[in-house]
């Protein structure tokens, strides 16, 4: 299986995640810049793919990014059978451990369809 190509430098990605965490802390009154959110999302999507390579699950975090991950049947055309979608704040909260996968799904913050559409074992990163 091919190794996922990284577009976001690992150190830049980690710095963006840290900045997002600090910017969303209860004591912070400074909004997190959109570019930082975009970098944090894209880096974390790349990291999920690096940890669970494959093409059976599509993870969407509009408008910032999408990835395919998790070993299994490869999807090539049309709507994928296993899709996960959420907004950037929810995604980053799950990635950083501020929000558990099960809690996000049960609260309707994550749309997950398909038998393989479960990232509980991969999150937080």
C-alpha positions in Angstrom: 0.0 0.0 0.0 1.3 3.4 -0.9 2.2 5.9 1.8 0.0 8.9 1.8 1.7 12.1 0.5 1.9 14.9 2.9 1.1 18.4 1.8 1.3 20.0 5.2 4.6 20.1 7.0 4.3 18.0 10.2 5.8 20.8 12.4 3.5 23.4 10.8 0.5 21.1 11.3 1.3 20.5 15.0 1.8 24.3 15.5 -1.6 24.9 13.9 -3.3 22.3 16.1 -1.7 23.9 19.2 -2.7 27.4 18.1 -6.3 26.1 17.6 -6.3 24.6 21.1 -5.0 27.8 22.6 -7.4 30.0 20.6 -10.4 27.9 21.7 -9.4 27.7 25.4 -12.0 29.2 27.8 -9.8 32.1 28.7 -9.0 33.0 25.1 -10.8 36.0 23.6 -8.8 36.0 20.3 -10.5 34.2 17.4 -8.5 31.6 15.6 -7.6 32.7 12.1 -9.2 30.8 9.2 -5.8 29.9 7.8 -4.8 28.3 11.1 -8.0 26.3 11.2 -7.5 25.2 7.6 -3.9 24.0 8.3 -5.0 22.2 11.4 -7.8 20.4 9.6 -5.7 19.4 6.6 -2.8 18.3 8.8 -5.1 16.2 11.0 -6.8 14.6 7.9 -3.3 13.7 6.6 -2.4 12.2 10.0 -5.5 10.0 10.1 -4.7 8.7 6.6 -1.1 8.1 7.7 -2.3 6.1 10.8 -5.0 4.2 8.9 -4.1 4.1 5.3 -6.7 2.8 2.8 -9.7 3.9 0.7 -12.8 2.5 2.4 -13.9 5.5 4.4 -14.2 9.1 3.2 -13.8 11.8 5.8 -15.1 15.2 4.9 -14.5 18.4 6.8 -15.9 21.1 4.5 -14.7 23.5 3.3 -11.2 22.6 4.4 -10.5 19.1 3.3 -11.4 15.5 2.5 -9.4 12.2 2.8 -9.9 8.6 2.2 -8.6 6.2 4.9 -9.1 2.9 6.6 -8.2 -0.4 5.0 -10.9 -2.2 3.1 -12.8 -2.3 -0.2 -11.6 0.6 -2.4 -14.2 3.1 -3.5 -13.8 4.5 -7.0 -17.1 6.1 -8.3 -20.2 7.8 -7.1 -21.1 8.3 -3.5 -18.8 6.3 -1.2 -20.5 3.7 1.0 -18.7 4.9 4.1 -18.8 8.6 4.7 -18.0 10.7 7.7 -18.7 14.5 7.7 -18.5 17.2 10.3 -17.6 20.9 10.6 -14.0 22.0 11.4 -14.6 22.8 15.1 -16.1 19.3 15.7 -13.4 17.6 13.8 -10.6 19.4 15.7 -12.3 18.8 19.0 -12.3 15.1 18.3 -8.7 15.1 17.0 -7.4 16.8 20.1 -9.5 14.8 22.6 -11.8 17.6 23.7 -14.8 15.7 22.3 -15.2 11.9 22.1 -16.3 10.3 18.9 -19.4 8.6 20.4 -20.5 11.9 22.0 -20.2 13.8 18.7 -22.1 11.1 16.8 -24.9 10.9 19.4 -25.2 14.7 19.6 -25.6 14.8 15.8 -22.4 16.8 15.3 -21.0 14.1 13.0 -22.7 12.4 10.1 -21.4 8.9 9.8 -22.9 6.4 7.3 -21.7 2.9 6.4 -20.4 -0.1 8.2 -16.8 1.2 8.4 -17.7 4.8 9.2 -16.4 4.8 12.8 -13.2 6.5 13.8 -13.5 5.9 17.6 -10.3 3.7 17.5 -8.3 6.4 15.7 -9.3 9.5 17.7 -8.0 11.5 19.4 -4.7 11.6 17.4 
